[in-house]
Amino acid sequence: MIERVKLSATAKQQLITLKRRTGIEHYNVICRHALMLSMASDNALPPENHSMAGGLEIDWRVFAGEAADTYLNLLAMKAQQERGEVSPEAVRATLTAHVHRGLSLLVSTNKFSI
């Protein structure tokens, strides 16, 4: 269903900042945390149209690791709740929106550090 996690240039810069701030070596770890932080929020996602030009891509297997099925199920549930459907496009859009919002939340707080 998901092969690549695509992130915008803004998200790439946020990852660089968070990596430097925390010392976390791999982007996928930061992205997982961002995803869960955003999905745990009760606030509605803001309508955004992310341009992926100048961004980066992470292979889904690297992003999700051994928990790929768990992440897919969580994303499918969230897609159904927020978008009213569980299509591959809806699941990918849900993933992208939540990772981007989560990264913004992490960058805006000084509490995320190791």
N, CA, C and O atoms as a printed pandas DataFrame, in Angstrom:
     atom_number atom_name residue_name chain_id  residue_number  x_coord  y_coord  z_coord
0              1         N          MET        A               1    0.823   -1.192    0.000
1              2        CA          MET        A               1    0.000    0.000    0.000
2              3         C          MET        A               1    0.873    1.265    0.000
3              4         O          MET        A               1    0.609    2.197   -0.759
4              5         N          ILE        A               2    1.894    1.299    0.832
5              6        CA          ILE        A               2    2.819    2.434    0.880
6              7         C          ILE        A               2    4.213    1.901    0.570
7              8         O          ILE        A               2    4.677    0.954    1.204
8              9         N          GLU        A               3    4.870    2.506   -0.396
9             10        CA          GLU        A               3    6.234    2.094   -0.718
10            11         C          GLU        A               3    7.253    3.117   -0.263
11            12         O          GLU        A               3    8.337    2.756    0.196
12            13         N          ARG        A               4    6.912    4.407   -0.387
13            14        CA          ARG        A               4    7.826    5.489   -0.020
14            15         C          ARG        A               4    7.064    6.528    0.795
15            16         O          ARG        A               4    5.906    6.832    0.509
16            17         N          VAL        A               5    7.727    7.064    1.807
17            18        CA          VAL        A               5    7.192    8.179    2.580
18            19         C          VAL        A               5    7.839    9.432    2.008
19            20         O          VAL        A               5    9.055    9.605    2.090
20            21         N          LYS        A               6    7.025   10.303    1.431
21            22        CA          LYS        A               6    7.541   11.506    0.779
22            23         C          LYS        A               6    7.369   12.699    1.706
23            24         O          LYS        A               6    6.296   12.925    2.266
24            25         N          LEU        A               7    8.447   13.454    1.854
25            26        CA          LEU        A               7    8.445   14.617    2.733
26            27         C          LEU        A               7    8.873   15.863    1.967
27            28         O          LEU        A               7    9.680   15.795    1.039
28            29         N          SER        A               8    8.325   16.987    2.368
29            30        CA          SER        A               8    8.617   18.267    1.716
30            31         C          SER        A               8    9.992   18.791    2.116
31            32         O          SER        A               8   10.639   18.255    3.016
32            33         N          ALA        A               9   10.425   19.847    1.433
33            34        CA          ALA        A               9   11.698   20.494    1.773
34            35         C          ALA        A               9   11.644   21.075    3.182
35            36         O          ALA        A               9   12.643   21.053    3.902
36            37         N          THR        A              10   10.488   21.593    3.578
37            38        CA          THR        A              10   10.326   22.121    4.937
38            39         C          THR        A              10   10.506   21.006    5.956
39            40         O          THR        A              10   11.194   21.181    6.962
40            41         N          ALA        A              11    9.884   19.856    5.696
41            42        CA          ALA        A              11   10.022   18.716    6.606
42            43         C          ALA        A              11   11.475   18.253    6.671
43            44         O          ALA        A              11   11.960   17.871    7.735
44            45         N          LYS        A              12   12.158   18.287    5.551
45            46        CA          LYS        A              12   13.575   17.906    5.519
46            47         C          LYS        A              12   14.391   18.820    6.432
47            48         O          LYS        A              12   15.237   18.346    7.190
48            49         N          GLN        A              13   14.140   20.126    6.362
49            50        CA          GLN        A              13   14.853   21.068    7.228
50            51         C          GLN        A              13   14.498   20.847    8.698
51            52         O          GLN        A              13   15.356   20.974    9.572
52            53         N          GLN        A              14   13.241   20.518    8.968
53            54        CA          GLN        A              14   12.829   20.234   10.341
54            55         C          GLN        A              14   13.535   18.984   10.861
55            56         O          GLN        A              14   13.945   18.940   12.020
56            57         N          LEU        A              15   13.675   17.979   10.014
57            58        CA          LEU        A              15   14.391   16.765   10.411
58            59         C          LEU        A              15   15.850   17.063   10.723
59            60         O          LEU        A              15   16.399   16.539   11.693
60            61         N          ILE        A              16   16.476   17.892    9.913
61            62        CA          ILE        A              16   17.874   18.267   10.159
62            63         C          ILE        A              16   17.995   18.963   11.510
63            64         O          ILE        A              16   18.907   18.671   12.283
64            65         N          THR        A              17   17.080   19.878   11.791
65            66        CA          THR        A              17   17.079   20.589   13.075
66            67         C          THR        A              17   16.886   19.622   14.234
67            68         O          THR        A              17   17.610   19.689   15.227
68            69         N          LEU        A              18   15.914   18.726   14.114
69            70        CA          LEU        A              18   15.628   17.779   15.199
70            71         C          LEU        A              18   16.768   16.790   15.396
71            72         O          LEU        A              18   17.078   16.418   16.528
72            73         N          LYS        A              19   17.386   16.368   14.320
73            74        CA          LYS        A              19   18.529   15.451   14.415
74            75         C          LYS        A              19   19.675   16.118   15.169
75            76         O          LYS        A              19   20.304   15.503   16.030
76            77         N          ARG        A              20   19.938   17.375   14.841
77            78        CA          ARG        A              20   20.997   18.125   15.513
78            79         C          ARG        A              20   20.647   18.360   16.991
79            80         O          ARG        A              20   21.503   18.232   17.867
80            81         N          ARG        A              21   19.398   18.699   17.252
81            82        CA          ARG        A              21   18.963   19.009   18.614
82            83         C          ARG        A              21   18.953   17.776   19.518
83            84         O          ARG        A              21   19.283   17.867   20.700
84            85         N          THR        A              22   18.577   16.631   18.963
85            86        CA          THR        A              22   18.393   15.431   19.788
86            87         C          THR        A              22   19.550   14.451   19.735
87            88         O          THR        A              22   19.760   13.688   20.678
88            89         N          GLY        A              23   20.296   14.462   18.650
89            90        CA          GLY        A              23   21.333   13.457   18.478
90            91         C          GLY        A              23   20.794   12.140   17.939
91            92         O          GLY        A              23   21.549   11.180   17.787
92            93         N          ILE        A              24   19.496   12.083   17.647
93            94        CA          ILE        A              24   18.915   10.881   17.049
94            95         C          ILE        A              24   19.480   10.753   15.641
95            96         O          ILE        A              24   19.402   11.684   14.840
96            97         N          GLU        A              25   20.043    9.600   15.355
97            98        CA          GLU        A              25   20.824    9.421   14.140
98            99         C          GLU        A              25   19.991    9.250   12.873
99           100         O          GLU        A              25   20.400    9.691   11.799
100          101         N          HIS        A              26   18.827    8.613   12.990
101          102        CA          HIS        A              26   18.069    8.239   11.797
102          103         C          HIS        A              26   16.753    9.006   11.701
103          104         O          HIS        A              26   16.015    9.132   12.679
104          105         N          TYR        A              27   16.479    9.513   10.507
105          106        CA          TYR        A              27   15.257   10.271   10.273
106          107         C          TYR        A              27   14.002    9.452   10.541
107          108         O          TYR        A              27   13.005    9.988   11.023
108          109         N          ASN        A              28   14.040    8.157   10.234
109          110        CA          ASN        A              28   12.839    7.351   10.403
110          111         C          ASN        A              28   12.377    7.323   11.861
111          112         O          ASN        A              28   11.175    7.279   12.121
112          113         N          VAL        A              29   13.297    7.349   12.800
113          114        CA          VAL        A              29   12.933    7.340   14.222
114          115         C          VAL        A              29   12.209    8.636   14.576
115          116         O          VAL        A              29   11.197    8.616   15.276
116          117         N          ILE        A              30   12.728    9.753   14.094
117          118        CA          ILE        A              30   12.091   11.047   14.352
118          119         C          ILE        A              30   10.716   11.094   13.682
119          120         O          ILE        A              30    9.754   11.581   14.274
120          121         N          CYS        A              31   10.624   10.591   12.460
121          122        CA          CYS        A              31    9.348   10.594   11.737
122          123         C          CYS        A              31    8.303    9.723   12.427
123          124         O          CYS        A              31    7.129   10.091   12.468
124          125         N          ARG        A              32    8.702    8.595   12.962
125          126        CA          ARG        A              32    7.760    7.748   13.705
126          127         C          ARG        A              32    7.207    8.488   14.909
127          128         O          ARG        A              32    6.006    8.453   15.176
128          129         N          HIS        A              33    8.092    9.159   15.634
129          130        CA          HIS        A              33    7.661    9.919   16.805
130          131         C          HIS        A              33    6.706   11.040   16.378
131          132         O          HIS        A              33    5.685   11.274   17.024
132          133         N          ALA        A              34    7.048   11.723   15.291
133          134        CA          ALA        A              34    6.196   12.797   14.777
134          135         C          ALA        A              34    4.820   12.262   14.385
135          136         O          ALA        A              34    3.801   12.881   14.688
136          137         N          LEU        A              35    4.793   11.120   13.715
137          138        CA          LEU        A              35    3.530   10.507   13.304
138          139         C          LEU        A              35    2.647   10.217   14.508
139          140         O          LEU        A              35    1.468   10.570   14.516
140          141         N          MET        A              36    3.209    9.582   15.515
141          142        CA          MET        A              36    2.417    9.212   16.689
142          143         C          MET        A              36    1.965   10.443   17.474
143          144         O          MET        A              36    0.843   10.480   17.979
144          145         N          LEU        A              37    2.827   11.441   17.575
145          146        CA          LEU        A              37    2.465   12.676   18.270
146          147         C          LEU        A              37    1.270   13.340   17.589
147          148         O          LEU        A              37    0.323   13.758   18.255
148          149         N          SER        A              38    1.318   13.433   16.279
149          150        CA          SER        A              38    0.230   14.063   15.538
150          151         C          SER        A              38   -1.049   13.241   15.608
151          152         O          SER        A              38   -2.131   13.796   15.799
152          153         N          MET        A              39   -0.938   11.931   15.456
153          154        CA          MET        A              39   -2.132   11.087   15.483
154          155         C          MET        A              39   -2.798   11.083   16.855
155          156         O          MET        A              39   -4.002   10.849   16.957
156          157         N          ALA        A              40   -2.030   11.338   17.904
157          158        CA          ALA        A              40   -2.592   11.369   19.255
158          159         C          ALA        A              40   -3.356   12.663   19.529
159          160         O          ALA        A              40   -4.128   12.739   20.484
160          161         N          SER        A              41   -3.144   13.666   18.704
161          162        CA          SER        A              41   -3.800   14.958   18.901
162          163         C          SER        A              41   -5.276   14.876   18.533
163          164         O          SER        A              41   -5.657   14.215   17.567
164          165         N          ASP        A              42   -6.096   15.561   19.320
165          166        CA          ASP        A              42   -7.528   15.630   19.025
166          167         C          ASP        A              42   -7.855   16.741   18.031
167          168         O          ASP        A              42   -8.973   16.809   17.519
168          169         N          ASN        A              43   -6.896   17.600   17.762
169          170        CA          ASN        A              43   -7.118   18.721   16.848
170          171         C          ASN        A              43   -7.182   18.237   15.403
171          172         O          ASN        A              43   -6.470   17.315   15.006
172          173         N          ALA        A              44   -8.045   18.877   14.634
173          174        CA          ALA        A              44   -8.166   18.538   13.214
174          175         C          ALA        A              44   -6.902   18.960   12.475
175          176         O          ALA        A              44   -6.254   19.947   12.828
176          177         N          LEU        A              45   -6.571   18.202   11.458
177          178        CA          LEU        A              45   -5.417   18.554   10.628
178          179         C          LEU        A              45   -5.716   19.821    9.836
179          180         O          LEU        A              45   -6.810   19.973    9.294
180          181         N          PRO        A              46   -4.752   20.726    9.768
181          182        CA          PRO        A              46   -4.968   21.912    8.935
182          183         C          PRO        A              46   -4.893   21.520    7.460
183          184         O          PRO        A              46   -4.118   20.638    7.091
184          185         N          PRO        A              47   -5.689   22.168    6.623
185          186        CA          PRO        A              47   -5.595   21.858    5.188
186          187         C          PRO        A              47   -4.278   22.387    4.637
187          188         O          PRO        A              47   -4.017   23.589    4.674
188          189         N          GLU        A              48   -3.460   21.487    4.130
189          190        CA          GLU        A              48   -2.156   21.872    3.591
190          191         C          GLU        A              48   -1.912   21.126    2.299
191          192         O          GLU        A              48   -2.375   20.001    2.110
192          193         N          ASN        A              49   -1.183   21.767    1.421
193          194        CA          ASN        A              49   -0.765   21.136    0.179
194          195         C          ASN        A              49    0.756   21.175    0.151
195          196         O          ASN        A              49    1.348   22.206   -0.168
196          197         N          HIS        A              50    1.381   20.070    0.478
197          198        CA          HIS        A              50    2.832   20.010    0.596
198          199         C          HIS        A              50    3.479   19.784   -0.766
199          200         O          HIS        A              50    3.130   18.847   -1.485
200          201         N          SER        A              51    4.415   20.644   -1.107
201          202        CA          SER        A              51    5.208   20.447   -2.317
202          203         C          SER        A              51    6.403   19.566   -1.951
203          204         O          SER        A              51    7.159   19.887   -1.034
204          205         N          MET        A              52    6.565   18.480   -2.656
205          206        CA          MET        A              52    7.637   17.542   -2.337
206          207         C          MET        A              52    8.947   17.883   -3.061
207          208         O          MET        A              52    9.939   17.170   -2.910
208          209         N          ALA        A              53    8.955   18.951   -3.832
209          210        CA          ALA        A              53   10.175   19.374   -4.526
210          211         C          ALA        A              53   11.240   19.757   -3.504
211          212         O          ALA        A              53   10.986   20.556   -2.602
212          213         N          GLY        A              54   12.409   19.195   -3.646
213          214        CA          GLY        A              54   13.509   19.497   -2.735
214          215         C          GLY        A              54   13.421   18.769   -1.410
215          216         O          GLY        A              54   14.225   19.005   -0.508
216          217         N          GLY        A              55   12.446   17.886   -1.294
217          218        CA          GLY        A              55   12.276   17.134   -0.053
218          219         C          GLY        A              55   13.078   15.850   -0.065
219          220         O          GLY        A              55   14.116   15.754   -0.719
220          221         N          LEU        A              56   12.587   14.870    0.663
221          222        CA          LEU        A              56   13.257   13.576    0.679
222          223         C          LEU        A              56   12.232   12.467    0.762
223          224         O          LEU        A              56   11.062   12.703    1.064
224          225         N          GLU        A              57   12.681   11.264    0.494
225          226        CA          GLU        A              57   11.830   10.083    0.563
226          227         C          GLU        A              57   12.492    9.058    1.465
227          228         O          GLU        A              57   13.712    8.898    1.470
228          229         N          ILE        A              58   11.657    8.371    2.227
229          230        CA          ILE        A              58   12.122    7.288    3.086
230          231         C          ILE        A              58   11.371    6.034    2.659
231          232         O          ILE        A              58   10.148    6.058    2.525
232          233         N          ASP        A              59   12.079    4.965    2.451
233          234        CA          ASP        A              59   11.454    3.695    2.106
234          235         C          ASP        A              59   10.519    3.274    3.237
235          236         O          ASP        A              59   10.877    3.387    4.409
236          237         N          TRP        A              60    9.319    2.788    2.894
237          238        CA          TRP        A              60    8.334    2.399    3.898
238          239         C          TRP        A              60    8.894    1.353    4.860
239          240         O          TRP        A              60    8.635    1.425    6.061
240          241         N          ARG        A              61    9.648    0.395    4.360
241          242        CA          ARG        A              61   10.192   -0.655    5.238
242          243         C          ARG        A              61   11.169   -0.071    6.247
243          244         O          ARG        A              61   11.252   -0.549    7.378
244          245         N          VAL        A              62   11.905    0.950    5.850
245          246        CA          VAL        A              62   12.818    1.631    6.767
246          247         C          VAL        A              62   12.015    2.460    7.764
247          248         O          VAL        A              62   12.294    2.442    8.963
248          249         N          PHE        A              63   11.020    3.185    7.263
249          250        CA          PHE        A              63   10.193    4.021    8.131
250          251         C          PHE        A              63    9.501    3.180    9.205
251          252         O          PHE        A              63    9.585    3.490   10.394
252          253         N          ALA        A              64    8.826    2.130    8.787
253          254        CA          ALA        A              64    7.968    1.372    9.692
254          255         C          ALA        A              64    8.680    0.233   10.411
255          256         O          ALA        A              64    8.276   -0.152   11.509
256          257         N          GLY        A              65    9.724   -0.304    9.812
257          258        CA          GLY        A              65   10.440   -1.408   10.445
258          259         C          GLY        A              65    9.549   -2.621   10.652
259          260         O          GLY        A              65    8.681   -2.921    9.833
260          261         N          GLU        A              66    9.778   -3.309   11.754
261          262        CA          GLU        A              66    9.023   -4.527   12.058
262          263         C          GLU        A              66    7.568   -4.239   12.405
263          264         O          GLU        A              66    6.743   -5.153   12.425
264          265         N          ALA        A              67    7.249   -2.991   12.675
265          266        CA          ALA        A              67    5.887   -2.616   13.066
266          267         C          ALA        A              67    5.058   -2.127   11.875
267          268         O          ALA        A              67    4.062   -1.429   12.065
268          269         N          ALA        A              68    5.454   -2.483   10.660
269          270        CA          ALA        A              68    4.775   -1.981    9.461
270          271         C          ALA        A              68    3.277   -2.274    9.477
271          272         O          ALA        A              68    2.476   -1.396    9.155
272          273         N          ASP        A              69    2.891   -3.477    9.841
273          274        CA          ASP        A              69    1.463   -3.820    9.869
274          275         C          ASP        A              69    0.712   -2.984   10.896
275          276         O          ASP        A              69   -0.415   -2.555   10.649
276          277         N          THR        A              70    1.327   -2.758   12.032
277          278        CA          THR        A              70    0.701   -1.944   13.077
278          279         C          THR        A              70    0.503   -0.516   12.586
279          280         O          THR        A              70   -0.577    0.053   12.745
280          281         N          TYR        A              71    1.542    0.063   11.991
281          282        CA          TYR        A              71    1.418    1.427   11.459
282          283         C          TYR        A              71    0.348    1.500   10.371
283          284         O          TYR        A              71   -0.443    2.443   10.347
284          285         N          LEU        A              72    0.314    0.519    9.475
285          286        CA          LEU        A              72   -0.700    0.526    8.416
286          287         C          LEU        A              72   -2.106    0.464    8.991
287          288         O          LEU        A              72   -3.002    1.167    8.525
288          289         N          ASN        A              73   -2.302   -0.377   10.003
289          290        CA          ASN        A              73   -3.625   -0.474   10.623
290          291         C          ASN        A              73   -4.020    0.832   11.305
291          292         O          ASN        A              73   -5.163    1.272   11.187
292          293         N          LEU        A              74   -3.086    1.449   12.015
293          294        CA          LEU        A              74   -3.372    2.737   12.654
294          295         C          LEU        A              74   -3.704    3.803   11.613
295          296         O          LEU        A              74   -4.641    4.582   11.788
296          297         N          LEU        A              75   -2.935    3.831   10.538
297          298        CA          LEU        A              75   -3.184    4.806    9.476
298          299         C          LEU        A              75   -4.522    4.557    8.784
299          300         O          LEU        A              75   -5.226    5.506    8.439
300          301         N          ALA        A              76   -4.875    3.296    8.579
301          302        CA          ALA        A              76   -6.163    2.975    7.958
302          303         C          ALA        A              76   -7.316    3.431    8.850
303          304         O          ALA        A              76   -8.301    3.984    8.361
304          305         N          MET        A              77   -7.195    3.200   10.151
305          306        CA          MET        A              77   -8.232    3.644   11.085
306          307         C          MET        A              77   -8.352    5.170   11.071
307          308         O          MET        A              77   -9.459    5.709   11.068
308          309         N          LYS        A              78   -7.221    5.853   11.064
309          310        CA          LYS        A              78   -7.224    7.319   11.063
310          311         C          LYS        A              78   -7.768    7.851    9.736
311          312         O          LYS        A              78   -8.495    8.844    9.722
312          313         N          ALA        A              79   -7.428    7.207    8.630
313          314        CA          ALA        A              79   -7.946    7.621    7.319
314          315         C          ALA        A              79   -9.467    7.481    7.284
315          316         O          ALA        A              79  -10.160    8.360    6.772
316          317         N          GLN        A              80   -9.979    6.394    7.819
317          318        CA          GLN        A              80  -11.429    6.192    7.874
318          319         C          GLN        A              80  -12.082    7.275    8.724
319          320         O          GLN        A              80  -13.113    7.834    8.348
320          321         N          GLN        A              81  -11.484    7.563    9.858
321          322        CA          GLN        A              81  -12.025    8.563   10.781
322          323         C          GLN        A              81  -11.985    9.973   10.176
323          324         O          GLN        A              81  -12.956   10.721   10.282
324          325         N          GLU        A              82  -10.882   10.327    9.553
325          326        CA          GLU        A              82  -10.690   11.702    9.077
326          327         C          GLU        A              82  -11.150   11.934    7.642
327          328         O          GLU        A              82  -11.588   13.033    7.302
328          329         N          ARG        A              83  -11.053   10.915    6.806
329          330        CA          ARG        A              83  -11.342   11.097    5.380
330          331         C          ARG        A              83  -12.547   10.294    4.907
331          332         O          ARG        A              83  -13.018   10.471    3.783
332          333         N          GLY        A              84  -13.041    9.415    5.766
333          334        CA          GLY        A              84  -14.213    8.632    5.418
334          335         C          GLY        A              84  -13.958    7.500    4.445
335          336         O          GLY        A              84  -14.901    6.938    3.888
336          337         N          GLU        A              85  -12.705    7.160    4.234
337          338        CA          GLU        A              85  -12.374    6.050    3.332
338          339         C          GLU        A              85  -11.014    5.460    3.685
339          340         O          GLU        A              85  -10.175    6.098    4.321
340          341         N          VAL        A              86  -10.832    4.223    3.249
341          342        CA          VAL        A              86   -9.561    3.534    3.476
342          343         C          VAL        A              86   -9.029    3.061    2.129
343          344         O          VAL        A              86   -8.929    1.861    1.873
344          345         N          SER        A              87   -8.697    3.997    1.294
345          346        CA          SER        A              87   -8.073    3.682    0.007
346          347         C          SER        A              87   -6.569    3.882    0.159
347          348         O          SER        A              87   -6.131    4.545    1.099
348          349         N          PRO        A              88   -5.776    3.324   -0.742
349          350        CA          PRO        A              88   -4.330    3.567   -0.669
350          351         C          PRO        A              88   -3.989    5.057   -0.675
351          352         O          PRO        A              88   -3.079    5.492    0.031
352          353         N          GLU        A              89   -4.721    5.835   -1.472
353          354        CA          GLU        A              89   -4.471    7.279   -1.534
354          355         C          GLU        A              89   -4.793    7.956   -0.208
355          356         O          GLU        A              89   -4.046    8.825    0.244
356          357         N          ALA        A              90   -5.900    7.564    0.418
357          358        CA          ALA        A              90   -6.298    8.158    1.698
358          359         C          ALA        A              90   -5.298    7.816    2.792
359          360         O          ALA        A              90   -4.981    8.661    3.630
360          361         N          VAL        A              91   -4.800    6.588    2.792
361          362        CA          VAL        A              91   -3.822    6.174    3.803
362          363         C          VAL        A              91   -2.510    6.934    3.607
363          364         O          VAL        A              91   -1.912    7.397    4.579
364          365         N          ARG        A              92   -2.060    7.063    2.361
365          366        CA          ARG        A              92   -0.829    7.824    2.087
366          367         C          ARG        A              92   -0.987    9.294    2.474
367          368         O          ARG        A              92   -0.080    9.887    3.059
368          369         N          ALA        A              93   -2.134    9.875    2.148
369          370        CA          ALA        A              93   -2.378   11.281    2.493
370          371         C          ALA        A              93   -2.420   11.470    4.005
371          372         O          ALA        A              93   -1.932   12.477    4.520
372          373         N          THR        A              94   -2.993   10.522    4.708
373          374        CA          THR        A              94   -3.048   10.582    6.171
374          375         C          THR        A              94   -1.650   10.511    6.752
375          376         O          THR        A              94   -1.310   11.279    7.651
376          377         N          LEU        A              95   -0.840    9.601    6.250
377          378        CA          LEU        A              95    0.547    9.480    6.701
378          379         C          LEU        A              95    1.305   10.784    6.472
379          380         O          LEU        A              95    1.949   11.302    7.384
380          381         N          THR        A              96    1.228   11.305    5.268
381          382        CA          THR        A              96    1.956   12.529    4.928
382          383         C          THR        A              96    1.525   13.697    5.805
383          384         O          THR        A              96    2.366   14.425    6.332
384          385         N          ALA        A              97    0.231   13.874    5.959
385          386        CA          ALA        A              97   -0.279   15.001    6.746
386          387         C          ALA        A              97    0.152   14.903    8.203
387          388         O          ALA        A              97    0.550   15.901    8.804
388          389         N          HIS        A              98    0.074   13.705    8.769
389          390        CA          HIS        A              98    0.420   13.559   10.185
390          391         C          HIS        A              98    1.922   13.660   10.436
391          392         O          HIS        A              98    2.333   14.229   11.448
392          393         N          VAL        A              99    2.737   13.131    9.555
393          394        CA          VAL        A              99    4.188   13.272    9.743
394          395         C          VAL        A              99    4.577   14.746    9.649
395          396         O          VAL        A              99    5.374   15.228   10.453
396          397         N          HIS        A             100    4.023   15.459    8.679
397          398        CA          HIS        A             100    4.345   16.882    8.539
398          399         C          HIS        A             100    3.898   17.680    9.765
399          400         O          HIS        A             100    4.654   18.506   10.277
400          401         N          ARG        A             101    2.674   17.436   10.237
401          402        CA          ARG        A             101    2.214   18.171   11.420
402          403         C          ARG        A             101    3.045   17.799   12.635
403          404         O          ARG        A             101    3.409   18.667   13.428
404          405         N          GLY        A             102    3.347   16.521   12.788
405          406        CA          GLY        A             102    4.149   16.076   13.926
406          407         C          GLY        A             102    5.534   16.696   13.940
407          408         O          GLY        A             102    6.031   17.083   14.998
408          409         N          LEU        A             103    6.162   16.795   12.778
409          410        CA          LEU        A             103    7.481   17.436   12.708
410          411         C          LEU        A             103    7.385   18.906   13.106
411          412         O          LEU        A             103    8.249   19.418   13.818
412          413         N          SER        A             104    6.342   19.578   12.648
413          414        CA          SER        A             104    6.149   20.985   13.029
414          415         C          SER        A             104    5.971   21.122   14.533
415          416         O          SER        A             104    6.513   22.042   15.145
416          417         N          LEU        A             105    5.215   20.213   15.125
417          418        CA          LEU        A             105    5.012   20.247   16.576
418          419         C          LEU        A             105    6.323   20.008   17.319
419          420         O          LEU        A             105    6.615   20.685   18.305
420          421         N          LEU        A             106    7.104   19.057   16.848
421          422        CA          LEU        A             106    8.373   18.751   17.511
422          423         C          LEU        A             106    9.361   19.904   17.414
423          424         O          LEU        A             106   10.063   20.202   18.380
424          425         N          VAL        A             107    9.423   20.548   16.265
425          426        CA          VAL        A             107   10.354   21.661   16.087
426          427         C          VAL        A             107    9.940   22.858   16.943
427          428         O          VAL        A             107   10.788   23.607   17.429
428          429         N          SER        A             108    8.640   23.030   17.121
429          430        CA          SER        A             108    8.155   24.210   17.839
430          431         C          SER        A             108    8.291   24.097   19.354
431          432         O          SER        A             108    8.083   25.078   20.068
432          433         N          THR        A             109    8.634   22.927   19.845
433          434        CA          THR        A             109    8.815   22.756   21.283
434          435         C          THR        A             109   10.273   22.443   21.580
435          436         O          THR        A             109   10.951   21.789   20.787
436          437         N          ASN        A             110   10.735   22.899   22.688
437          438        CA          ASN        A             110   12.106   22.588   23.104
438          439         C          ASN        A             110   12.147   21.372   24.019
439          440         O          ASN        A             110   13.196   21.049   24.576
440          441         N          LYS        A             111   11.014   20.698   24.177
441          442        CA          LYS        A             111   10.944   19.549   25.076
442          443         C          LYS        A             111   11.447   18.265   24.429
443          444         O          LYS        A             111   11.763   17.302   25.127
444          445         N          PHE        A             112   11.525   18.244   23.096
445          446        CA          PHE        A             112   11.942   17.030   22.396
446          447         C          PHE        A             112   13.454   17.010   22.294
447          448         O          PHE        A             112   14.034   17.576   21.368
448          449         N          SER        A             113   14.080   16.359   23.246
449          450        CA          SER        A             113   15.538   16.230   23.234
450          451         C          SER        A             113   15.918   14.975   23.997
451          452         O          SER        A             113   15.124   14.436   24.768
452          453         N          ILE        A             114   17.123   14.524   23.777
453          454        CA          ILE        A             114   17.627   13.319   24.441
454          455         C          ILE        A             114   18.584   13.739   25.530
455          456         O          ILE        A             114   19.136   12.888   26.228
